[in-house]
Amino acid sequence: MDELVERVDGQDRVLKVVSRREAIREGWLHRVAVTVCGDERGRILVHRRSEQVSRFPGLYEVEVGGAANVGESYEQAAARELTEELGIRVLPRLLFTFLNRSGLSPHWLGVHEAVVPDTVTADPDEVAWHGWLTEPELDSALLEWRFTPDSHEVFSRYLAFRSAQS
């Protein structure tokens, strides 16, 4: 069964409830929440998507996340996705939102960060591999490995946000 999402406008205001499949097919804006996960040593969690997932199978990601369900805030969606995909319960911190036009269809993207345990229990239906990379290692991997379109956009904006905060 296709999941339901809220179709939103250019100001991220809810218009109506639609299926996610329809939102993607029609190019309607909807909400997606992702989290950049770090550990206590400053490394960033990277994972490769399972070959069984419908969107971007086998590609790497810098963020963990997915579509916000009907009535969910960005933070609630991000926390739910961390539990579903990595088996962890943490409250991610919303850093910023932006209108993302990369990927399958345009969507509002809420970018979060969270410090997570070194050991996670990734859902094998979602995650084929995961590992921890330092920032320089991740910079190299982004050039050499096949990442999802969102990963490049999210990570560059994440670094810019962090830089602006320091």
N, C-alpha and C positions, 0 to 999 in steps of 0.2 A: 504494500500500500504506500502511495506517495505521501510524504509528509506535508503538512499544512504550514504555510508561512504567512506573514503579513506583508502585503504589497504596500510599499511606502512611496512617497513622492520625493522630489529633489531636496526637500528640507527634512527628510526622514520622518515625515508624519504618516501615520497609518491611513491607508485608503480602504482596504478590504482584505479579507482572508482568501488566499488562493493556494493551489498546490504548488510545491516547489518546482516540479517538472514543468508546469505551465509558466511559472515566472521565468524560468531559464529559457524556455522555448520562445516566449514572447519578448524577452529582454526587459521584463518589468523589474524595477528596483525592489529588493527585499533586504533583510538584515542577515549578516553573517558575523559571528564572534570568533576571534582567534586569540591565542595566548602564546607569547614567546616565553618559553620555560628556561630558566637558568638554575644553576645549582649554587651552593655556598661558595664554590671556588671560581665563579664567574664564567663557567662553561655554559654553552647553549645546547639544548636538546634538539637533535635533528632526527627525523625519521623518514623511512621509505614507506610509501603507501602500499598496501596489499594489492596484489594483482586482481583480486576479486571485487574491489570497490568500483563503483560505476564512473566516478569522476577522477581523472588523472591516475589511473592504476600504474603502480610501479615507479612513480616519480617521488622525488624527495621533497620534504617540507621543513621549513624553519619554524613553523607555527602549528599548534594543535587547535582544531576548532571545527565549526560547521554552522549551519543555518540556525538562526534563532527560531524557536517554536512560537506559536501564537501566544501572546501575552507575556513572553519572556523578555526581560531586560538583556542588554548585552552581557552584563556581569553574570546573570543567571545562566545564560546560554554557554558562556565560556566555562563556568564552573561545571556544568553538566557534561560538556564535551571532555573536559579533563578526566572526569570520573569514568565516562564511557570508554574513552580511548586509552587512557593510561592507568586507570584504576586508582587514582589519587583524589583526595578531597582537600582542595585548597581554595581560598577565595582570591581569584586573580584581581589585579588592580587595572581598571580601565585607564588607558593612557590617552587615547584619541580615537576619533572616528573620521572616516573619509569616504568619499564616493569613489569606489574602485571600479575601473572599467576593464581591468585585465581578467582573464579567466573565461569561463563559459558565458557569462552574462554580467551586466553591470549590477552592483550591489553596494549597499552601505556596509562598511567593514569596521567593526569595533575591535581595536587592537589593545590587548592586555599584556601584562607581564606577571609572572609569578615565580617565586623560588620554590622549587619542588625537590623531593628526595632524590638522591642519586639512583636509587633502585625504584623502577616503576614496573607495573605489570601491564604491559601493552596488550590490547585486544588483538589477537592474531588475524581476525577478520578485517581489521582496519590498518594495522601496522605490521609490516613484514620485517622490519629491522629498525633499531634505534640506537643512538650513541651520542656521546657528549663531545662537542668540539669547542676549542678555544675560538675567539673571534678571528684571529689570523687563519686558522684552519678552515673556519666557515667561509671566510672571504675567498679562499682558494677553491673550496668545494662548490661555491656558487658559480664559479667559472667553469668547472670541470664536470660536475654531475648534472643530471637533468632534474631541475626543480620545477614545482608548479609555478604558474605565472604569479600567483599571489605572494609566493615566498620572496621573490626579488623585490616586489613593491613594498611588502610589509617590512622586510629587513632594512631596506634603505631608509624608509620613513621612521622606523624604530631607532636606528642609529642617529638620525637627524634630531629626533625628539630628545633622546638621551643627551646629545651634545648641547642642545639648547637649554637643558635643565641644569647643566654643570657650569 
